[in-house]
Amino acid sequence: MSGAGVRGERTMRRRGGAIAAALAVLVLMSGCLPDLGRLVQRPEATSTPTGEEVPAELAPYYGQVLTWKDCGNGMECTEAKAPLDWDDPGAGEIELALVRHRASGDRIGSLLVNPGGPGASGVDFVRDSLGYAVGPALQQRFDVVGFDPRGVGRSSAVTCLDPAGMDEALFTIPPGDRGSAEWNAAATESFTEFGEACAEHSGELLGHVDTVSAARDLDMLRAALGDEQLNYLGYSYGTFLGATYAGLYPEKVGRLVLDGAIDPAASDFEVSKAQAVGFEEALRAYMEDCQTSSECPFDGDVDEGMAEVGELAASLDASPLRGTDGRYVGGDTYLTAIISALYSPDSWSYLSDMFDAVMLGDADPALSLADFYYGRNADGSYSDNSTEAFRAINCLDYPLPPADEDRAAEQAEIEAAAPVIGPFWGYDSAAGCELWPVQGDAQRAPIHAAGAAPILVVGTTGDPATPYEWAVALADQLDSGVLVSYDGEGHTAYNKSNSCVNDAVERYFIDGTVPAADPKC
């Protein structure tokens, strides 16, 4: 599962994306609030821009007035305009979708929230899961604003395939043995066709969904919302977006919290290896917990259980299981199902149910977990474009590997480090960004953000998707980085069950106070 990026929603939703075997992973709680807009008479819902001086060609964007409309459950929605190409603002424009929940108490300002991905919808995250996105203390003091970055969701979005085409791309099992010439040829063809469809249906947008462009959008949104500095909460990939913003606009940094951090300097291979090891360790943590229960699907010790997970993967590769809807579960979909349930210990029971079912020849629970991961609905439709956006953004954000790079040797290194997960990670697959129809010029490098206000970086020791060492690295890179460590399992830490983390994050947002030292929660 190639690791050029990390998907980010914090619940057991899809993260990562695999185009059949070619695109393996690079890798809800719903809050119902009363419709306060119908209970309270509000002033006209507009946002007054800051009026700051910017180049003339950018003034229409920085100075735009956002008009908000009631969109239910106490939320207001609007759209902003942004240039398609920030280096050529006259070349066309795109739309960015936003949702806002107004501060219920003494307002400090706006707090923009990104759930990760790349490709996850910030509009859906805030609108459908406000209480999961931020705690009550922040809801009281900030206008909580969710936004869909360029290429994502309700903003001008990357578009590739219809639902039937997505099913074919995600669930078709290549012929031949994994890694054979026949297998690689089929995987390459599948990925090439996917990219061609994205280029055909997305047009010029496909070349302008990189994170630097999204960070420039973020600064424009800050100004249009009327905030002199940016207050921002980013999860998972959202930490990379936030750090990129800080590097571009250090003087505009207000209070930034980056939870589940990505190391901006990590290469594609380094990301792939770290994630493979992270999910391998999360699977071991699951197995240790599982074997304390009499209902665990695995006998023997942890090592024996891990070996059996790998044996099941190999068995499914050789003889895929057919689900009731006609789709098949081979090794890749099986691994997607496993990863889907490893983002949080709260989901481990689903993992046990899936293993039980596979052992009995039932493919449906594995398909259900994979569908959750990809945002596929029971009727075969897809709830968003997160898989398409994920690939499009990452292929612009990560430079192509050197022509002489020995990807097979690096794949062998991944397999040695993660013997159960690694063989299905697919880092050395020919179907990578080399075949994507547009290429970016980004380089992976440390971000220092000299002169920025303190930036809080939160890392979880047992985070499988954004390993803890990435948080340490980012906090070290940032000149004003402050690390908050959480000793626990799962992806991201704020607004879960740890009061130590919650207190550190909320004290910083509300009072501007950062810990004098890592509290090691």
N, C-alpha and C positions, 0 to 999 in steps of 0.2 A: 504494500500500500504506500504509494509514493507520498512523501510528506511535505510538499511545497506549500505549506500554509496550514492553518488550523481553523476549523470551524468552531463556532462559538456559542450557540445558545446554551443556557445554563441548566436547563432541564433535560430529561432524557429525550431530546429531540435529535433530529439528524444533524450530524456534523461530519464534514468531509464529503467526498464524493468519489464514486468509482464508476467509470464507464465500462461496463462489463468487467472483464479481467484487466482491461487496459487502464481504467481509472479507479484504482483502489484508493482507500482513504488517504489523503495528504494530511488529513483531518483537520400536562401543563396545569402548572398551577394557574388557574384563571381567576383574576380578581373581579368580582362584580360589585360595582359601586353605584349608588343611586345617581340618577341623571340630575345632577345639581343645576345644570343649565335650565331646567324647567322649574326649579324650585326657587331660584334666586335671580333677581333682576340684575343683570350685569351691564357694565358700560360697553361701548362698542369694542368688539374684539379685534384690535389691531396691535401690531408691534411697531414701535417707533424706532427706526434705525439710529445708530450712534451719531451719524453725520461726520465721521472721521474722514480725513483727507486721504484719497487714494488716486491712482492714475485715472485720467478722464475716461478711458475705455472700460474701467471697472466700476465707475461710479453708479451706473444703472443697477448693478447687482448689489453692491454694498449699501446702496441707498434705498433699495426697494422696501415698500411697506407691505408687511404680511397681513393679510386679512383672514381671520380665523372664523370658522363656522362650527357650530355645535355638531358633534358627530356621535353623541350618545355616551352614556355611562360617565358623565362628568368630564368628557374629553372634548377638545377642540382640534380641528384639523385644518391644514392649509398646504399650499404648495409654493415653493420658491423657485426662482429661475437661476440658473448658473450657466456660464459659458461651456460649450462642449469641450473646447480646448483653451485652457487658461493661458497658453502662450500665444493664442490667436483669438482673442475674445469676439472678433467679428465673424468668426467662421460658423456660427450657429449656437444654439442654446439647448439646454436640457431642463427637465423639471425634477425637483427634489420634494418628496412627500414628507410632511411632518405631522406629529400629533403632540398635543400639550395637555398636561393636567396642572391646573393652576395651584400655586401655593395656598394652603388652607390657613396659614398663619402669617407671621411677620416675614415678609418676603425678602430674601437675600438677592436673588437673581434667577437666571435660567440655569438648569443643569441638563446638559445634553448627555444622552445615554446611548451606547452602542453595545449590542449583545454579542458581537463577534462574527465569525464566519471564516473568511469573508463570504458574504452572501446572506447573512441572517437579517431579518427585517426588524429595525428598531421601532418602526411604527407598530407592528404587531406585538412586539415585546412589551412596550409601555401600555398600549391600549388594552391588551388582553391579560397582562400579568403585571400590572403596576406594583402590587404589593410584593412581588417577587423581584422586580427590577430594582426597587429602592425601598428602604424601610420607612415607617411612619414619620420618623424625625425629619427625614429629608423631604418627604411629601409636604410637610408642614411649612418648611422654610424656602423651598425652591419650586419654581415652575419646572416640572419634569418634562423634558422634551425628547421624544423619540424621533428618529429620522431614518429614512432608507437611503444609504449612500448611493451614489451614481452606479447604475447597472443593476440595482437591487429592487425587488418588490414593486412598490407603487411609484417609485421614482422612474425616470427613463431607464428601462430595464433591458438587460441582455436577454435575447429570445433565441431559442435554438430549435427545439423539436416539439411536436405535439405529444400528448400522453402515450400514445402507442409507440412513437419513436423513442421516447424516454425509456419505456419498458424494455424495448429491444436493446437499447444502449446499455442499460444498467443490469439487465438480468440474463441476456443471452450468454451462453457458455461457449467459449471458443473451442473448436475441434482440436483433437490431438492432446498430447501430454503437455502439462504446464511447462512453458519455457522452450518447447520444441519450435522448429521453424514454422510448422503449420499453425501452431497456437499463436506465435508472435505475429505472423502475417495477418491472422484474423483480428487480433487485438489492435494492430496498427490500422487496419482498414476501418474498424469501428470508430476509433478515435479520430481518424482523419475525416470521416463522414460527419461526425459530431461537430468538429471545428468548422467544416465547410457550411453546415447548417446554421451555426452561430453567426458566421460572417454574412451569410445571405440574409438572415432575418434581423440582424442587429445593426448592420451597416457601419458607419463611421464610429458609432458609440463604442464598438468592441475595442478600438485602439485607445480609448480614453477613460478606462475604468480603473486605472492604477491608483494606488493608495496616496501618492503625492497629490494627485488631482482631487481625491476625496478630502484630503486634509485642507486643501485650499478652499474647497466647498465649505468645510467646517468653519473656517475663519470668516467667510462671507456670511454664513448663518449666524454666527456670534454677533456680528455687527448688525444684521437685519433684525435680530431679536432685541437689540438695544443694550447689549452687554459690552462693557469696555474690555473685559478679559473673559477668557473661556473657563467655565466650570464644566468638568467633563468626567464621566464614569464610563470606562471602557473595560469590557470583559474579553478575555481570550484574544482573538484577532483585533478586537477593539483596542487592546493595549498597543498594538503596532500602529494603528491609526492615530491614537493619542500621542505616542512618542514621536511619530513623524510630524504631527502638528507642532509639538514642542520644539523640535529641531528647526522647523521653518519659521516659527513665530514665538521665540522664547519670551519676548517682552509682553506677549498677549496671554501668557499662561496665568490663569487664576488659580483654581484648585483642581488638580488632576489626580484621579485615582485610577490605577491600572492594575486590574485583578486577573490573575491567570496569565502572566506576562509572556510575551514572545521576545526572544533575543534578536534584535534587528540585524546583528552581525552574523547570525548563523546561516550557513550555506544550505542549499537544498539537501545535500547528503547529511549534514549535521542535524537538520530538522528531522529527516526521515529516520535516522538511527535513534535519536532521542525519543521520538514518539513511539517507535516500535518497542524500545525498552520500557517506556512508560506504560504502555498498554500490557506488556508482558508482566510487569510488576503489579499492575492493577488486577490482572487475571490471577496472579498468585495470591494477592490479598483476598480476592473473592474465594479462591479455593481454600485458603486457611479458614475463613469464616464458614464456608459451606460445610466443611468436614467437622464442625462442631455440632451439626444438626443431624438427626437421624434420617431426615428426608433428603440429604445430599445425594445427587445422582451418581457421585463417584465414590468408589471404595478405595481403601488403601490410604497412603499418605499424600501430601501435597504434590510431590514429584510424580507420583503415579497418576494422580488426577490430571496434572498438566500434560503428561504424556498421552493420556486418553483423549484430551481435547485435540491434540495434534493428530492422533490417529483417526479421529472422527473427520477432521478436515481432509486428510488424505483419502479417506473412504468416500467422502462426498465428491471429491475431485474425480475419482474413478467411476463412481455410480451416483450421480445426482438424484436427489429426491424430488418427486413431482408434487406440487401443491394442488389443492382442490381447484384453483383457478387456472391451472395449466402451466404456471411458471415453475421453474426448477431452482432448487437450492444446491449449488456446487460450493467449492471451497471459498470463493470470494464472497458470495452472499452470506454464507455461514459466518465468515469473519466479520462482515459488516454487522450482522446481528449481535455478535459478541461485543464488538466495540460500542454499539448503540447502548448497551446496558452497563458498560463499564465507566460511564461518565459520573455516576453517583452510586454510592452504596445502597441508596434507597431503591435502586433498580435491580439489585442482585437477584431478587426473587424471580424476576422475569427471566433472568439468565438461567437459573436452575430449571424453570419450566421449559425453556427452549431446549436445553440439553436433554432433559427427560424425553421430550417429544422426538427429537432427532434419533435418539437411541431406539425409539419404537417405530421409526420410519415415517414420522409425521413432519412434513415440511412447513406447515402453516404457521406455527409460532416463530420460526426463524424468518419467514417472509414478513410477518407482522412487525418484528423488530427492525428489519431492514427498511420496511415501508415507513416506519416512524422516523428513521434516520434520514430518509430521502424526502420526507414530506409527501408521501404518496397516500392518497385517500382510499377508502374501501371501494369506491366506485371506479378506481383506476385513474382518476385525475390527480394532479399534483397541486399542492396548496400554494406553492411559490416557485420562484426560479432560482432557489439557493444553490442547486447543483451546478447550473449553468454559470451563475455569477461567480461561484467559488473557483471554477477552473479559469474563467476569463480574467479575474483579478490576479490570481496567483501567477498566471503565465506572463503577466506584465510586471509583476513585483519581483520575480526571481530571475536572475540572469541565466542564460543557457549554460550548461556545463561545458568545460573545455572539450574540444574535439578529440583530444587524446586521453580523456578521462576513462579509467578502467571501471565502468559501472558494474560489470560482473564481479569484480573483486570487492567493490564496496557493498554490493548486495550480499556477498558471502560474509562480509564483516557484520552486516545487520543480522543475518541468520545466526551467526555465532553468538551475538549478543542477546538475541531474542529467539531462541530455537523453536518456540511454538508459533508466535506471531510472525516472525521474520520471513519464513518461506513464502508467505502469502502477501508480503508487503509490496512487492512488485517494483522496487526502486529501479531495477535495471531494465524494465520493460521499454521497448522501443517507442511505445505510445506515450510519449511525454510532451513537454511544451515545445520540443523541437518541431513538432508537427502542427503547432497552433498557427492559425492563419495570420496573426499579427504578433510582432515581437516587441518587447519593451526594452528599455535601456537602463533599467534600475540596477543598482549595485548594492550588495549587502554590506553594511558598515555600521560601526557603533554610532549611537546618537548621544550627543553630550548636552545639547540644549543649554549652552552657557548663558547665564544671566536669568534663567527661568526661576520662578518661585518654586518652593518645595513640591516635589512630585512623589506621591505615595505609590509604592509598588508592592502588591500583595502576591505572595506565592504560597502554594500548598505543597507540602512535602510529598504527598501521594497523588499528585495531579497527573493523570496519564496523558492528557492531550497537550498541556503546556508544562513540561517538567519543571520542577522547583529550581533547578540550576539556571533556567532562563530568567526567572525573576531576580535571582542573585546577580546575574550578568547585567540585566537592564538597570537595576538599582546602582550597580557599580559604574556603568557607563554614564548615566545621567549625572551631570555636575551637582544637581540638587536632589538626586534620588534618595528616598527614605524607604527602607525595606521593612515590611511587616510579614513575618513568617507564620504560617498556620500548620501545625503538626497534625495532619489528618489525611483522609482519603477524599477523592472526588475532584471535579473540575471547578475551580474558583472557590472563593471562601466567604465573601461579604454577603450579608443578609441571609445567612443560613442559620446555623444553630450556635455559632461561637460568639459570645458576647464580647470577647477580647478583640476580635477582628472588627465586629460591628462598631464598638466604641471608638476604636482608632480611626476608622473611616469617617464616621459621623462627626466626631470631634473636629477632624480636619476640615470637612466641608462646612460645618457650622461656625466654628471658632477660628479656623485657620491654624490650629495647633497640631504639630506632628510629634510623634514619639521621639524622646531624646535618644533612644536606642531601640533596636528591634525588640518588640515585646515578646516575641517567640510564643505566640498564642497556642 
